[in-house]
Amino acid sequence: MYSIYDYAYNGLLYLNNMMRPKHKRLSQLMIYSTTLCQSKCKHCNIWQKRPVEHLSLEDIQRIMQSKCVTKRTTVGLEGGEFILHPQANEIMAWFREHHPNYTLLSNCLASRRVIDAVRRYQPRHLYVSLDGGRETYLQMRGCDGYDRVIEVVEALKDEVPLSLMFCLSPWNTSDDMAYVIDVAKHYGVDVRIGIYGTMAYMMASKAPLSSPEGDTNVSSSMKKCIEAPSGAVWGALSQTQENFDFVALYDEWRNGHLRLRCQSIMSCLVVHSNGDVPLCQNLDVVLGNIHEQSLDEIFNGPSACHIQCHYSRHCNDCWINFHRKYDIILVRNLERLLPKWLIEKFYGPYQWATDPKQTYRKHLKAIQ
């Protein structure tokens, strides 16, 4: 998924952001530009949000003028369903000309609009939601959109880097995961595995999940998939390290055995459709609002630096892929260069499993 250059760049960015906390730069910026959505997902209730909210083109242009956003910052456009934004075409046209390093996330229910927009405005990557086969799609997303997703994949798989986004949730199973992996393999596209989390912005239900203190509310199908996935699923997952370790380590986190500092909040940021800039996607901690301050003031101001430092050291409360994949990759790469005891001298104590001395490599080898 990532090149050696990506790892090197993110390593240098990490050092800059740790040593110069008032001059941090973003590796990723996700812009939730609208709450409009034509799906009715069980795992995301943003489609019920009223009144509907949009960030305007002018809002987004102002965000992109920030010093913390560089040419290397990957900007994601999403919603809701971004393609429904009343200024979707104007926004993508602006990005094509001024910041081509942007990606598009879509449910693809407006399949022709997505295909036309990708061909016209050329995002660097297209992320397409697919959480199982036709029946699971209907049950989980509340509409019959499976064929439109496949239509987009078939039309664009050779024109733009494309990833299928699978969300493991209480409403699907390991069979659905295996199915989506097979679809990705059939079309020769990437697959990204996420695990359901209760993000407040998405108005997601708090009932099914999740706590690192031994949560007992995880649905039986989801628990079974995490703890004992089939050999076929495990083998397919192991072919992409970022998917394999993220899924494999979830149960250690859920049972309170895994603890990593949350370093992603120093390099990854989201902006909500009402202008709020949260600390992360999990906590209801808002750093500021772009309608009241610049993004640089919000992200690099004294108050933000204090909050980021505190939560970076003490928070281990989610397993959201936007944040935790960054942390996994960071620490496992540090272990390739340095012994664990030395890393802990500047990073702080961390552990992958019950044994706090166990390294990433030994733990993953033991569970494979």
Solvent accessible surface area in square Angstrom, and as a share of the most:
residue,aa,sasa,rsa
1,M,88,0.39
2,Y,89,0.34
3,S,57,0.37
4,I,151,0.76
5,Y,133,0.51
6,D,37,0.19
7,Y,59,0.22
8,A,55,0.43
9,Y,44,0.17
10,N,50,0.26
11,G,29,0.27
12,L,123,0.61
13,L,12,0.06
14,Y,16,0.06
15,L,93,0.46
16,N,33,0.17
17,N,1,0.01
18,M,60,0.27
19,M,150,0.67
20,R,113,0.41
21,P,60,0.38
22,K,122,0.52
23,H,88,0.39
24,K,0,0.00
25,R,65,0.24
26,L,0,0.00
27,S,12,0.08
28,Q,62,0.27
29,L,0,0.00
30,M,19,0.08
31,I,0,0.00
32,Y,7,0.03
33,S,0,0.00
34,T,0,0.00
35,T,1,0.01
36,L,59,0.30
37,C,31,0.19
38,Q,67,0.30
39,S,1,0.01
40,K,117,0.50
41,C,10,0.06
42,K,89,0.38
43,H,23,0.10
44,C,23,0.14
45,N,31,0.16
46,I,3,0.01
47,W,62,0.22
48,Q,90,0.40
49,K,43,0.18
50,R,165,0.60
51,P,110,0.69
52,V,50,0.29
53,E,41,0.18
54,H,71,0.32
55,L,0,0.00
56,S,35,0.22
57,L,25,0.13
58,E,99,0.44
59,D,17,0.09
60,I,0,0.00
61,Q,48,0.21
62,R,109,0.40
63,I,3,0.02
64,M,20,0.09
65,Q,142,0.63
66,S,11,0.07
67,K,156,0.66
68,C,0,0.00
69,V,15,0.09
70,T,41,0.24
71,K,183,0.78
72,R,90,0.33
73,T,0,0.00
74,T,42,0.24
75,V,0,0.00
76,G,0,0.00
77,L,0,0.00
78,E,22,0.10
79,G,2,0.02
80,G,21,0.20
81,E,3,0.01
82,F,0,0.00
83,I,4,0.02
84,L,39,0.19
85,H,4,0.02
86,P,89,0.56
87,Q,50,0.22
88,A,4,0.03
89,N,75,0.39
90,E,86,0.39
91,I,0,0.00
92,M,0,0.00
93,A,31,0.24
94,W,45,0.16
95,F,0,0.00
96,R,105,0.38
97,E,132,0.59
98,H,105,0.47
99,H,15,0.07
100,P,61,0.39
101,N,28,0.14
102,Y,0,0.00
103,T,10,0.06
104,L,0,0.00
105,L,37,0.19
106,S,5,0.03
107,N,9,0.05
108,C,0,0.00
109,L,10,0.05
110,A,20,0.16
111,S,10,0.06
112,R,129,0.47
113,R,125,0.46
114,V,0,0.00
115,I,0,0.00
116,D,67,0.35
117,A,5,0.04
118,V,6,0.03
119,R,114,0.41
120,R,138,0.50
121,Y,14,0.05
122,Q,121,0.54
123,P,5,0.03
124,R,130,0.47
125,H,31,0.14
126,L,0,0.00
127,Y,35,0.13
128,V,0,0.00
129,S,25,0.16
130,L,0,0.00
131,D,0,0.00
132,G,0,0.00
133,G,14,0.14
134,R,117,0.43
135,E,149,0.67
136,T,19,0.11
137,Y,1,0.00
138,L,91,0.45
139,Q,101,0.45
140,M,0,0.00
141,R,18,0.07
142,G,40,0.39
143,C,27,0.16
144,D,83,0.43
145,G,0,0.00
146,Y,19,0.07
147,D,82,0.42
148,R,89,0.32
149,V,0,0.00
150,I,26,0.13
151,E,61,0.28
152,V,0,0.00
153,V,0,0.00
154,E,91,0.41
155,A,28,0.22
156,L,0,0.00
157,K,65,0.28
158,D,124,0.64
159,E,97,0.43
160,V,11,0.07
161,P,81,0.51
162,L,7,0.04
163,S,0,0.00
164,L,0,0.00
165,M,51,0.23
166,F,3,0.01
167,C,28,0.16
168,L,0,0.00
169,S,0,0.00
170,P,23,0.14
171,W,60,0.21
172,N,3,0.02
173,T,53,0.31
174,S,25,0.16
175,D,111,0.58
176,D,16,0.08
177,M,1,0.00
178,A,25,0.20
179,Y,87,0.33
180,V,0,0.00
181,I,13,0.06
182,D,82,0.42
183,V,14,0.08
184,A,2,0.02
185,K,128,0.54
186,H,143,0.64
187,Y,39,0.15
188,G,68,0.65
189,V,22,0.12
190,D,39,0.20
191,V,15,0.08
192,R,38,0.14
193,I,0,0.00
194,G,8,0.08
195,I,12,0.06
196,Y,9,0.03
197,G,20,0.19
198,T,15,0.09
199,M,36,0.16
200,A,46,0.36
201,Y,22,0.08
202,M,25,0.11
203,M,81,0.36
204,A,11,0.08
205,S,42,0.27
206,K,128,0.54
207,A,72,0.56
208,P,20,0.12
209,L,13,0.06
210,S,38,0.24
211,S,35,0.23
212,P,10,0.07
213,E,138,0.62
214,G,32,0.30
215,D,20,0.11
216,T,126,0.73
217,N,94,0.48
218,V,12,0.07
219,S,30,0.19
220,S,95,0.62
221,S,35,0.23
222,M,0,0.00
223,K,74,0.31
224,K,146,0.62
225,C,1,0.01
226,I,8,0.04
227,E,86,0.38
228,A,69,0.53
229,P,22,0.14
230,S,56,0.36
231,G,64,0.62
232,A,80,0.62
233,V,2,0.01
234,W,50,0.17
235,G,34,0.32
236,A,18,0.14
237,L,3,0.01
238,S,46,0.30
239,Q,130,0.58
240,T,40,0.23
241,Q,67,0.30
242,E,10,0.04
243,N,1,0.00
244,F,7,0.03
245,D,2,0.01
246,F,0,0.00
247,V,1,0.01
248,A,11,0.09
249,L,0,0.00
250,Y,1,0.00
251,D,31,0.16
252,E,33,0.15
253,W,1,0.00
254,R,8,0.03
255,N,56,0.29
256,G,34,0.33
257,H,66,0.29
258,L,0,0.00
259,R,109,0.40
260,L,5,0.03
261,R,29,0.11
262,C,10,0.06
263,Q,1,0.01
264,S,0,0.00
265,I,3,0.02
266,M,15,0.07
267,S,1,0.01
268,C,0,0.00
269,L,3,0.01
270,V,2,0.01
271,V,0,0.00
272,H,27,0.12
273,S,2,0.01
274,N,63,0.32
275,G,0,0.00
276,D,33,0.17
277,V,0,0.00
278,P,6,0.04
279,L,3,0.01
280,C,11,0.06
281,Q,18,0.08
282,N,31,0.16
283,L,38,0.19
284,D,119,0.62
285,V,34,0.20
286,V,78,0.45
287,L,25,0.13
288,G,13,0.13
289,N,21,0.11
290,I,7,0.04
291,H,101,0.45
292,E,143,0.64
293,Q,81,0.36
294,S,52,0.34
295,L,5,0.02
296,D,36,0.19
297,E,98,0.44
298,I,3,0.01
299,F,0,0.00
300,N,18,0.09
301,G,13,0.12
302,P,107,0.67
303,S,78,0.51
304,A,4,0.03
305,C,20,0.12
306,H,134,0.60
307,I,39,0.20
308,Q,1,0.00
309,C,58,0.35
310,H,89,0.40
311,Y,58,0.22
312,S,0,0.00
313,R,141,0.52
314,H,117,0.52
315,C,19,0.12
316,N,3,0.02
317,D,73,0.38
318,C,13,0.08
319,W,9,0.03
320,I,12,0.06
321,N,39,0.20
322,F,30,0.12
323,H,1,0.01
324,R,2,0.01
325,K,25,0.10
326,Y,30,0.11
327,D,0,0.00
328,I,1,0.00
329,I,25,0.13
330,L,20,0.10
331,V,0,0.00
332,R,4,0.01
333,N,32,0.16
334,L,27,0.13
335,E,34,0.15
336,R,149,0.54
337,L,144,0.72
338,L,60,0.30
339,P,63,0.40
340,K,20,0.09
341,W,159,0.56
342,L,63,0.31
343,I,0,0.00
344,E,51,0.23
345,K,151,0.64
346,F,107,0.45
347,Y,2,0.01
348,G,16,0.16
349,P,120,0.76
350,Y,6,0.02
351,Q,43,0.19
352,W,0,0.00
353,A,6,0.05
354,T,97,0.56
355,D,73,0.38
356,P,72,0.45
357,K,170,0.72
358,Q,47,0.21
359,T,37,0.22
360,Y,18,0.07
361,R,197,0.72
362,K,135,0.57
363,H,9,0.04
364,L,11,0.05
365,K,154,0.65
366,A,75,0.58
367,I,60,0.30
368,Q,127,0.56
